[in-house]
Amino acid sequence: MRILHILDHSVPLHSGYTFRTLEILKQQRALGWHTMHLTSAKQGIDNRTLSPDERPIAASEHIDGWHFFRTDASKRWWAKFPALRQYGVIDGLTTRLYQLAKMSSPDILHAHSPALNAIAALRVGRALSIPVVYEIRAFWEDAASDHGSSREGGLRYRLTRALESYALHRVDAVTTICEGLRTDISARGIPADKITVIPNAVDINNFSMEPPPDQELAHTLVHTLRLAGHP
């Protein structure tokens, strides 16, 4: 099984998004599947404060043993306009994804939130007859509302929601992180058998349940007891 993942961003950026991505990749590799990884122009390795068309992006990177392909910002003249910048992300990602898919012949395109990635994956999937799985970790319109970059119920909110619904109705399968999002997806007319919940989780083996002994404190306590006359 060869899976090409389409991501908003990845390590070395740290977020819940990147941590979940790594755990998914680890589990798929443990199953013997081959994974490839492509990030959109929103990655922003060198300076997260720069706009996508200003960030220097390498063609690919090796980070902590993982190989990530990168996408440069769209060079089309209209992509520099703020109102069209998100479409520029889709445009550039579609071109880069098509190149990688032609080169690697994946069995599945696994697009991760937001919908920009799903739209690019759908374009390439249709062109090359590759099925698309869309993983939703949060709805883009709700995330923008929470961050204050758009108003709930406003024009941008409604357009973004329509884009998410468009992708959901056209991908081959949908995964999401919780039952609440499953309910919202179902309410948009997506068949229940098309949706799978894969919740966030923590591998407790990665954590020590007990802190290591404090040798300095132990030495201090022993010294105090001896001063008090205890053997």
C-alpha positions in Angstrom: 0.0 0.0 0.0 1.4 3.4 -1.1 -0.2 6.4 0.5 0.6 10.0 -0.4 -0.3 12.4 2.4 -1.2 16.0 1.6 -0.6 18.2 4.6 -1.1 21.9 5.6 2.2 21.8 7.6 4.5 19.4 9.3 7.6 19.2 11.6 9.8 21.0 12.4 6.7 23.2 13.3 5.2 22.0 16.6 1.4 21.7 16.9 -1.3 19.2 17.6 -1.6 18.8 13.9 2.0 17.8 13.3 2.0 15.4 16.3 -1.1 13.6 15.1 0.4 13.4 11.6 3.6 11.7 12.9 1.6 9.2 14.9 -0.5 8.3 11.9 2.6 7.9 9.7 4.2 5.7 12.4 1.2 3.4 12.6 0.9 3.1 8.8 4.6 2.3 8.5 4.1 -0.4 11.3 1.5 -2.0 9.0 4.1 -2.2 6.3 2.6 0.6 4.2 4.8 3.0 2.3 4.0 6.7 3.0 5.0 9.9 1.2 4.4 13.4 2.6 3.7 16.7 0.9 3.0 20.0 2.6 1.3 23.0 1.1 2.9 26.4 0.6 1.6 27.3 4.0 4.5 25.4 5.6 6.7 28.4 6.3 9.9 26.8 7.4 12.1 29.8 7.9 9.7 32.5 9.0 6.1 31.9 9.9 5.4 35.6 9.8 6.0 36.0 6.1 3.3 35.6 3.5 3.3 32.4 1.5 4.7 34.1 -1.6 7.6 35.5 0.5 8.7 32.3 2.3 11.8 30.5 0.9 10.7 26.8 0.6 13.1 23.9 -0.1 11.9 21.3 -2.6 12.1 18.6 0.1 13.5 18.1 3.6 14.5 15.3 5.9 13.2 16.0 9.5 13.8 13.5 12.3 14.0 10.6 9.9 11.0 11.7 7.8 11.1 12.9 4.2 8.8 15.8 3.4 8.2 17.2 0.0 7.4 20.9 0.0 5.3 23.2 -2.2 6.4 26.6 -3.3 3.8 29.4 -3.5 1.9 29.8 -6.8 3.8 32.1 -9.2 0.6 33.2 -11.0 0.2 37.0 -10.9 -3.3 36.9 -9.4 -2.1 34.7 -6.4 -0.6 37.8 -4.8 -4.0 39.4 -4.2 -5.2 38.6 -0.6 -8.7 37.6 -1.9 -7.2 35.0 -4.2 -4.3 33.8 -2.1 -6.1 30.7 -0.8 -6.9 29.7 -4.4 -3.3 30.2 -5.1 -2.4 27.6 -2.4 -4.7 25.1 -4.1 -3.3 26.0 -7.5 0.4 25.5 -6.5 -0.4 22.4 -4.4 -2.3 20.8 -7.3 0.7 21.2 -9.6 3.2 19.8 -7.1 0.9 17.0 -6.1 0.4 16.0 -9.7 4.2 15.8 -10.2 4.7 13.6 -7.1 1.7 11.3 -7.9 2.9 10.7 -11.4 6.4 9.9 -10.1 5.4 7.7 -7.2 2.1 6.1 -8.3 0.3 6.0 -4.9 -2.7 3.8 -4.2 -4.4 6.5 -2.1 -4.2 10.2 -1.7 -4.7 11.1 2.0 -5.6 14.8 2.3 -5.6 16.3 5.7 -7.4 19.4 6.8 -8.1 22.1 5.6 -10.3 21.8 2.5 -7.7 23.5 0.3 -5.7 20.2 0.5 -8.8 18.1 -0.3 -9.6 20.2 -3.4 -6.1 19.8 -4.7 -6.2 16.0 -4.0 -9.6 15.7 -5.7 -8.2 17.4 -8.9 -5.2 15.1 -9.0 -7.2 12.0 -8.0 -9.6 12.5 -10.8 -6.9 13.1 -13.4 -4.9 10.0 -12.4 -7.8 7.8 -11.1 -6.5 7.6 -7.5 -9.0 7.4 -4.6 -9.0 10.3 -2.1 -9.4 10.1 1.7 -10.1 13.4 3.5 -9.2 13.6 7.2 -11.0 16.4 9.0 -9.5 17.5 12.3 -11.5 20.8 12.5 -13.7 22.6 10.1 -11.8 25.4 8.6 -14.7 27.9 8.9 -15.0 27.2 12.6 -11.3 27.5 13.2 -11.2 30.8 11.5 -14.1 32.1 13.6 -12.4 30.9 16.8 -9.2 32.7 15.8 -11.1 35.9 15.0 -10.1 35.9 11.3 -13.7 35.6 10.1 -17.2 36.2 11.6 -19.5 33.2 12.1 -22.2 33.4 9.5 -20.4 36.0 7.5 -19.6 35.7 3.8 -16.1 34.2 4.3 -17.6 31.7 6.8 -20.3 30.6 4.4 -17.9 30.3 1.4 -15.5 28.2 3.5 -18.3 26.0 4.7 -19.5 25.5 1.2 -15.9 24.5 0.1 -15.7 21.9 2.9 -19.1 20.4 2.0 -18.1 20.3 -1.7 -15.0 18.3 -0.8 -16.9 16.0 1.6 -19.4 15.0 -1.1 -16.7 14.2 -3.6 -14.0 12.3 -1.8 -14.1 8.5 -1.5 -13.9 8.3 2.3 -13.9 10.7 5.2 -12.1 10.3 8.6 -12.5 12.6 11.6 -11.3 12.9 15.2 -14.5 12.8 17.2 -18.2 11.9 17.3 -19.2 15.6 17.3 -17.5 16.2 13.9 -19.0 13.0 12.6 -22.5 14.3 13.5 -21.7 17.6 11.7 -20.4 15.7 8.6 -23.5 13.5 8.6 -25.7 16.6 8.8 -24.3 17.7 5.5 -25.7 14.7 3.8 -22.7 12.4 3.9 -23.6 8.7 4.2 -22.7 7.2 7.6 -20.8 4.3 6.0 -18.4 6.8 4.3 -17.3 8.3 7.7 -14.8 6.8 10.1 -13.8 8.2 13.5 -10.1 7.9 14.4 -9.7 9.8 17.7 -6.7 11.5 19.1 -4.7 9.3 21.5 -1.6 9.2 23.6 0.9 6.4 23.7 1.6 6.1 27.5 4.8 4.2 26.7 6.3 7.5 25.6 5.9 8.9 29.1 7.3 8.0 32.5 4.5 7.5 35.1 6.9 8.2 37.9 9.6 10.9 38.0 13.2 9.8 38.6 14.4 10.0 42.2 15.7 13.4 43.3 19.2 12.4 44.5 19.9 15.9 45.9 16.7 15.8 48.0 17.5 12.3 49.2 21.0 13.3 50.3 19.6 16.3 52.2 17.0 14.2 54.0 19.5 11.6 55.1 21.9 14.3 56.4 19.0 15.9 58.3 18.0 12.6 59.9 21.6 11.9 61.0 21.8 15.4 62.6 18.6 14.5 64.4 20.3 11.4 65.8 18.6 8.8 63.6 20.9 6.1 62.2 
